[in-house]
Amino acid sequence: MSTVHRSSGAPLGRVIGSVVDMSGISRAKVMPAARLPTFASAGAGASPSWCVFCVDDHIAFTPTFSAVGDLRLRIQADQLRDLGQDARWAPADLVDQDARPHGACPRGALRRAVDRLADADLEARIGHEIEFCLFDALPADEWSAYGLTAVLSQEPFVRDLVEAADRAGLAIEQVHAEYGPNQFEISLAPTDPVAAADDSVLARILVSRAARAHGMRASFSPLPTLDGAGNGAHQHLSLSRRGRPVLSGGDGPHGLTATGRGAVAGLVRALPELMLVLAGSALSHRRLRPNTWAGAYACWGLENREAAVRLCADTPGNPHGAHLEVKPIDPSANPYLASAAVLGAALDGIEADLPLPGEVTVNPDQLGEERRRALGVEALPTEPEELLGRFRASRLTRELFDPLALEALYAVRNYEITEYRDAPAAEVVDRFRFAWTM
C-alpha cells in the first residue's frame, strides 16, 4: 500500500473486501483507503440476495433471501494483504446491520466448526492445493506434464506470482506444472482452517492478476476444457490433541491412533452426503470420474490418489507429518464451507468412535462393482437427484450449518444443477470456463 498522501492528508489507494458465495464465486466491495475505518466498523452494504447469487448471476430467491433487507461486508484492518499497485485486500464477514454474525456467512460457519473441534480438545491445520489452467499460453504440443520445460516456458508468470505472494504474506510451498496442458498447481502452507481458507482466496487473486499481467487468463473451472484434465482444490488436514498428532504414533494401520481412525472413518462415511458442498457445481460431476485422480470413490488408502481420502503417513519425506488429503473438492466449492464440512465429518467420526473401514490399496475402479460392494466402497454421487437428496436428508449437514446457510446453498446448487443438466456439455464448459477467475 502506498504511503503517498494527497494534499488533504488522506492516503492514496483502495481497500478490497470480499466474500465467497454459495456458488464459489467471490463478490466484493471496494473503498478508498481513507475509508478503511468505516470498512472495518460499519462495513459495506450488500443485499441479502448476495447469498443466493448463482454462477450465471441468476438470483435464486427464497422466502428468506430477497431484495428486502441489508447485510454488511465487514473486514478487519489487521487482516489486510498487500496486492501491490496501491491495493490491499481482506476477507470479509457477513454481518447484519446490528453487527451480529449472519447465519449464511461462510467464514462464520468455519469458525463454528473450529470451535467444535476445540470443545473436543482437538486442533486442526489445513493446507490448500489449487489447480488452474492458463489460456492464451503455450501451445499444447509444447507442453510436458510436470515438466521443467513447462515451468520455464512460463517463468515470468511464475516469478511474478511468487514475488506477489511474498509481498502479500502468502506462504506458497511449491509451484509445478500439472498433468493437463498449461495446467499448474500451487500448494499453500498449512495453517489454522480459517486463515487457510483466506489464503486460498488470496492465492486465486494473485494467480488471476499475474496471468492477466502476462496476457493470459487463469481458469479455476472444475473442467476448463471438455476433454482435458479437471482442476481440483484438494485440502490437506492434520489433527492434534493437546499437541500430539492423532494421525500418527498409534497402534492402528500406518500409525493411526484411535482418534485418527475415527476421523478417517467419519470422512469416508460422510463424503457422499457432503458432495453438494464439496463439488456441487454444474461442471463438478464431469470432473469427478474414476482414473483421473479426483477421488471418485468414498474410501481411503495410504498414498492412494484414486481414493477420496488419501493418507499421507509420517515419514522423513513428509515435513508436515501425517495428514489426510481430501481429493473430491474442486475450485467451485466455497472453501470455508468445504473446510467446515471436512472438519465436521472428521469430528463426527471421532465422537461416534466409528470403526476404520478396510483400506483400499489399489485403484478402486479396478476392483469391479461386486468387490467394491463387498468392501463397502461407494462411488460418490454425481447425479442431480442424488446430490440434492443426500444433502437434504443429511443429519450431519443440519448439525454443521446454520439453517440460513443450508437454505441458500440448496437454492443455488439446485438451480445450477437443474438449469444446466441437459445443456450440451461443450456449451456448459465454455460458458463457465472463467466463472471462478478473479
C-alpha positions in Angstrom: 0.0 0.0 0.0 1.4 3.4 -1.0 2.3 5.8 1.8 1.8 8.8 -0.6 -0.8 11.2 0.6 -3.0 13.8 -1.1 -2.8 17.4 0.0 -5.9 16.7 2.2 -3.8 14.1 4.1 -5.9 11.2 3.1 -4.0 8.1 2.0 -4.0 7.0 -1.6 -5.1 3.6 -2.7 -8.0 1.3 -2.3 -9.2 -1.4 0.0 -11.0 -4.5 -1.3 -13.2 -6.7 0.9 -14.7 -9.9 -0.5 -16.9 -12.8 0.5 -17.2 -16.2 -1.3 -20.8 -17.0 -2.2 -22.6 -20.4 -2.3 -21.6 -20.8 -6.0 -17.9 -20.5 -5.1 -17.6 -17.0 -6.6 -16.0 -14.1 -4.8 -18.2 -11.0 -4.6 -16.5 -7.7 -3.4 -16.8 -4.1 -2.4 -14.1 -1.5 -2.8 -13.5 1.6 -0.7 -10.9 4.3 -0.9 -8.1 3.7 1.6 -9.2 6.7 3.6 -12.5 4.9 4.4 -10.7 1.9 5.9 -12.0 2.6 9.4 -15.6 2.5 8.1 -15.0 -0.7 6.2 -13.7 -2.3 9.4 -16.5 -1.0 11.7 -19.8 -0.4 9.8 -18.8 -2.4 6.8 -20.1 -2.1 3.2 -23.7 -2.7 2.4 -25.0 -5.7 0.4 -28.4 -7.1 -0.4 -29.3 -10.4 1.2 -29.7 -11.6 -2.3 -25.9 -11.8 -2.4 -26.3 -15.1 -0.5 -28.2 -16.7 -3.4 -26.4 -15.4 -6.5 -25.7 -18.3 -8.9 -22.7 -19.0 -11.1 -24.5 -17.3 -14.1 -25.7 -14.4 -11.9 -29.2 -15.6 -11.7 -30.6 -14.9 -8.2 -32.2 -18.0 -6.6 -34.6 -16.1 -4.4 -36.0 -17.9 -1.4 -38.5 -16.9 1.3 -35.6 -15.6 3.4 -33.3 -14.2 0.8 -34.9 -11.5 -1.3 -34.3 -7.9 -2.4 -35.6 -6.7 1.0 -33.1 -6.0 3.9 -29.4 -5.3 4.2 -26.3 -7.1 5.1 -22.8 -5.7 5.7 -19.4 -6.9 4.5 -17.1 -6.1 7.3 -13.3 -6.6 7.3 -10.7 -6.5 9.9 -7.9 -4.0 9.4 -5.2 -6.4 10.8 -6.1 -8.9 8.0 -5.3 -6.6 5.1 -2.9 -8.1 2.5 -0.8 -6.0 0.1 -1.7 -6.8 -3.5 0.6 -4.1 -4.9 -0.4 -1.2 -7.1 -1.9 0.7 -4.1 -4.4 -2.0 -3.4 -5.0 -4.1 -0.3 -7.4 -7.0 0.2 -9.1 -8.6 3.2 -11.6 -11.3 3.6 -15.0 -10.0 4.8 -17.5 -11.4 7.2 -21.3 -11.2 6.6 -23.0 -9.4 9.5 -26.4 -7.8 9.9 -26.9 -4.1 10.5 -26.5 -4.5 14.2 -23.1 -6.1 13.6 -24.3 -9.6 14.6 -22.8 -12.5 12.6 -25.2 -13.7 9.9 -26.2 -17.3 9.6 -25.2 -17.6 6.0 -21.7 -16.2 6.5 -19.2 -18.9 5.2 -16.4 -17.7 7.4 -18.7 -17.9 10.4 -19.6 -21.5 9.6 -15.9 -22.4 9.5 -15.2 -20.7 12.8 -18.0 -22.7 14.4 -16.5 -25.9 13.1 -13.1 -24.9 14.6 -14.8 -24.1 17.9 -16.5 -27.5 17.9 -13.1 -29.2 17.5 -11.7 -27.1 20.3 -14.6 -28.2 22.6 -13.4 -31.8 21.8 -9.8 -30.7 22.7 -8.7 -31.0 19.1 -6.8 -28.6 16.8 -6.7 -28.7 13.0 -4.4 -27.4 10.4 -5.3 -27.2 6.7 -3.2 -26.7 3.6 -4.9 -26.0 0.3 -3.8 -27.1 -3.2 -5.1 -25.1 -6.1 -5.1 -26.2 -9.7 -5.7 -23.9 -12.6 -5.2 -23.7 -16.3 -3.6 -20.8 -18.3 -5.3 -19.8 -21.5 -3.7 -17.9 -24.3 -0.4 -19.6 -23.2 1.9 -22.3 -24.5 0.7 -24.4 -27.5 -0.5 -27.8 -26.2 2.1 -29.7 -28.3 4.9 -27.9 -26.5 3.7 -28.9 -23.0 5.0 -31.7 -20.9 3.2 -32.8 -17.8 5.1 -32.0 -14.6 7.9 -30.9 -16.9 10.7 -28.4 -16.3 10.2 -27.1 -19.8 6.6 -26.3 -19.0 7.7 -24.3 -15.9 10.5 -22.5 -17.6 8.2 -21.5 -20.5 6.1 -19.6 -18.0 9.0 -18.4 -15.9 8.0 -14.7 -15.9 4.5 -15.6 -14.7 5.8 -18.0 -12.0 8.4 -15.4 -10.9 5.8 -12.6 -10.6 3.3 -14.9 -8.8 5.9 -15.9 -6.2 7.0 -12.3 -5.7 3.4 -11.2 -5.3 2.8 -13.9 -2.8 5.8 -12.8 -0.8 4.6 -9.2 -0.8 1.1 -10.3 0.3 2.4 -12.6 3.0 1.1 -15.8 1.3 3.2 -18.8 2.0 3.4 -20.8 -1.2 5.3 -24.0 -0.6 5.6 -25.1 -4.2 4.5 -24.4 -7.8 4.6 -27.1 -10.5 3.3 -27.9 -13.9 0.4 -30.3 -13.7 -0.9 -33.1 -15.9 -3.1 -31.1 -18.3 -1.8 -28.7 -21.0 -1.0 -25.3 -19.4 -2.2 -26.6 -16.0 -0.4 -25.6 -12.9 -0.8 -26.3 -9.2 0.3 -24.3 -6.2 0.5 -25.7 -2.7 -0.1 -23.4 0.3 1.5 -23.9 3.7 -0.8 -25.4 6.3 -2.2 -23.1 8.9 -5.4 -22.8 11.0 -8.5 -23.5 9.0 -10.0 -20.0 8.7 -6.6 -18.5 7.8 -6.1 -21.3 5.3 -9.4 -20.6 3.5 -8.5 -16.9 3.4 -5.2 -17.9 1.9 -6.9 -19.9 -0.8 -8.9 -16.9 -1.9 -5.9 -14.7 -1.9 -4.0 -17.2 -3.9 -6.6 -17.1 -6.7 -6.5 -13.3 -6.7 -2.7 -13.4 -7.1 -2.8 -16.1 -9.8 -5.5 -14.2 -11.8 -3.7 -10.9 -11.6 -0.3 -12.4 -12.6 -1.9 -14.2 -15.5 -3.6 -11.0 -16.8 -0.3 -9.1 -16.5 1.3 -11.6 -18.9 -1.6 -11.6 -21.4 -3.2 -14.8 -20.2 -6.3 -15.9 -18.3 -6.4 -18.3 -15.5 -9.2 -20.8 -15.3 -10.2 -22.4 -12.0 -13.1 -24.2 -13.5 -13.6 -27.9 -12.4 -13.4 -28.7 -16.1 -11.7 -26.0 -18.2 -11.9 -27.9 -21.4 -14.3 -30.7 -22.4 -11.7 -33.4 -22.9 -8.9 -32.1 -20.8 -7.8 -32.5 -17.2 -10.0 -31.2 -14.5 -9.0 -28.7 -11.8 -9.0 -29.9 -8.1 -8.9 -27.9 -4.9 -7.7 -30.6 -2.5 -7.5 -30.0 1.2 -4.8 -31.5 3.4 -5.9 -31.9 7.0 -3.9 -32.7 10.1 -5.3 -33.1 13.6 -3.8 -33.0 17.0 -4.9 -33.3 20.6 -3.0 -31.4 23.3 -0.1 -31.0 20.9 0.1 -34.7 20.0 -0.8 -35.8 16.4 -3.7 -38.2 16.1 -2.8 -39.4 12.6 0.5 -41.0 13.7 2.1 -42.6 16.7 -0.8 -45.0 17.3 -1.2 -48.8 17.1 -3.5 -48.7 14.1 -2.7 -49.1 10.4 0.2 -46.8 9.3 0.4 -45.4 12.9 -3.2 -44.1 13.1 -4.4 -43.6 16.7 -8.0 -44.5 17.7 -8.9 -40.8 17.3 -7.3 -40.8 13.9 -9.1 -43.9 12.8 -12.4 -42.2 13.8 -11.5 -39.1 11.7 -10.8 -41.2 8.6 -14.0 -43.3 9.1 -16.1 -40.1 9.6 -14.8 -38.6 6.4 -15.4 -41.8 4.3 -18.9 -42.2 5.7 -19.9 -38.6 5.3 -18.5 -37.7 1.9 -21.5 -38.9 -0.2 -23.8 -36.6 1.7 -21.5 -33.6 1.5 -20.8 -33.5 -2.2 -23.2 -30.6 -2.8 -20.8 -28.6 -0.6 -17.5 -30.0 -1.9 -18.2 -30.4 -5.6 -21.8 -29.3 -6.4 -21.5 -27.1 -9.5 -23.0 -27.7 -12.9 -19.5 -28.9 -14.0 -18.3 -30.8 -10.9 -19.8 -34.2 -11.9 -17.8 -34.1 -15.2 -14.5 -33.8 -13.3 -15.4 -36.4 -10.6 -14.6 -39.5 -12.7 -12.6 -42.6 -12.0 -9.0 -42.8 -13.2 -8.5 -39.1 -13.1 -7.0 -38.8 -9.5 -10.2 -36.9 -8.5 -11.1 -39.3 -5.7 -14.3 -40.6 -7.2 -14.8 -43.4 -4.6 -15.6 -43.0 -0.9 -12.7 -45.0 0.5 -9.2 -44.4 2.0 -5.7 -45.7 1.4 -2.1 -44.9 2.1 -0.9 -42.6 -0.7 -3.8 -43.8 -2.9 -4.5 -40.9 -5.3 -7.7 -42.6 -6.6 -9.2 -42.8 -3.1 -11.3 -39.9 -1.9 -9.3 -39.8 1.4 -5.5 -40.3 0.9 -3.5 -40.9 4.0 0.0 -39.3 3.9 1.9 -41.1 6.7 4.5 -39.6 9.0 7.8 -40.3 7.1 11.1 -38.4 6.6 9.7 -37.3 3.2 6.7 -35.7 4.8 7.8 -32.5 6.6 4.4 -31.6 8.0 3.8 -35.0 9.5 0.9 -37.4 8.9 -2.2 -35.8 7.3 -5.2 -36.6 5.2 -5.8 -35.3 1.6 -9.5 -34.9 0.7 -9.4 -35.2 -3.0 -13.0 -34.7 -4.4 -13.1 -31.0 -3.6 -12.9 -28.7 -6.7 -12.5 -24.9 -7.1 -16.2 -24.3 -7.5 -16.7 -25.1 -3.8 -16.8 -22.3 -1.2 -13.5 -23.1 0.6 -14.9 -22.0 4.0 -17.9 -24.3 3.8 -15.8 -27.1 2.3 -13.4 -26.9 5.2 -16.3 -26.8 7.7 -17.7 -29.9 6.1 -14.4 -31.8 6.2 -13.8 -30.8 9.9 -17.3 -31.7 10.9 -17.2 -35.1 9.2 -13.9 -35.9 10.9 -15.2 -34.9 14.3 -18.4 -36.8 13.8 -16.4 -40.0 13.2 -14.3 -39.3 16.2 -17.2 -38.7 18.6 -19.1 -41.7 17.3 -15.9 -43.9 17.6 -16.6 -45.2 14.1 -14.6 -48.3 13.1 -12.0 -47.8 10.4 -13.2 -49.1 7.1 -10.9 -51.5 5.3 -8.0 -49.9 3.4 -8.1 -49.8 -0.4 -4.6 -50.4 -1.6 -5.3 -50.3 -5.4 -7.3 -48.1 -7.7 -10.8 -48.8 -6.5 -12.1 -48.7 -10.1 -10.1 -51.8 -10.8 -11.8 -53.8 -8.1 -15.0 -54.3 -10.0 -18.5 -53.5 -8.8 -19.0 -56.7 -6.9 -15.8 -56.5 -5.0 -16.4 -52.8 -4.2 -19.8 -53.7 -2.8 -18.3 -56.4 -0.6 -15.8 -53.8 0.8 -18.4 -51.1 1.2 -16.7 -48.8 -1.3 -19.2 -46.4 -2.8 -18.9 -44.2 -5.8 -19.5 -40.6 -4.9 -22.8 -39.3 -6.2 -22.8 -37.2 -9.4 -26.5 -37.4 -10.5 -28.5 -34.3 -9.6 -31.3 -36.1 -7.7 -28.8 -38.0 -5.5 -26.6 -35.0 -4.8 -29.6 -32.9 -3.8 -31.4 -35.6 -2.0 -28.5 -36.8 0.1 -27.7 -33.2 1.1 -31.3 -32.5 2.2 -31.6 -35.8 4.1 -28.2 -35.4 5.9 -28.2 -35.2 9.7 -24.6 -34.0 9.6 -25.2 -31.0 7.4 -28.0 -29.9 9.6 -25.7 -30.1 12.6 -22.8 -28.3 10.8 -24.5 -25.4 9.1 -26.9 -22.7 10.1 -30.4 -23.1 8.6 -29.8 -19.9 6.6 -26.6 -21.3 5.0 -28.4 -24.6 4.2 -31.3 -22.7 2.6 -29.0 -20.5 0.5 -26.7 -23.3 -0.6 -29.5 -25.6 -1.6 -31.3 -22.9 -3.6 -28.2 -22.0 -5.5 -27.0 -25.5 -6.3 -30.5 -26.8 -7.1 -30.9 -24.0 -9.7 -27.4 -24.5 -11.2 -27.6 -28.3 -11.5 -31.2 -28.4 -12.8 -30.7 -25.4 -15.2 -27.7 -26.9 -16.9 -28.1 -30.6 -16.6 -29.5 -31.1 -20.1 -27.4 -28.4 -21.8 -24.7 -29.7 -24.2 -21.5 -30.3 -22.3 -19.3 -28.2 -24.5 -21.6 -25.2 -24.1 -21.5 -25.5 -20.3 -17.7 -25.9 -20.2 -17.3 -22.8 -22.5 -19.9 -20.8 -20.5 -18.2 -21.2 -17.1 -14.5 -21.5 -18.1 -13.7 -18.3 -16.3 -16.6 -18.1 -13.9 -14.3 -18.6 -10.9 -11.4 -16.4 -12.1 -10.8 -13.2 -10.1 
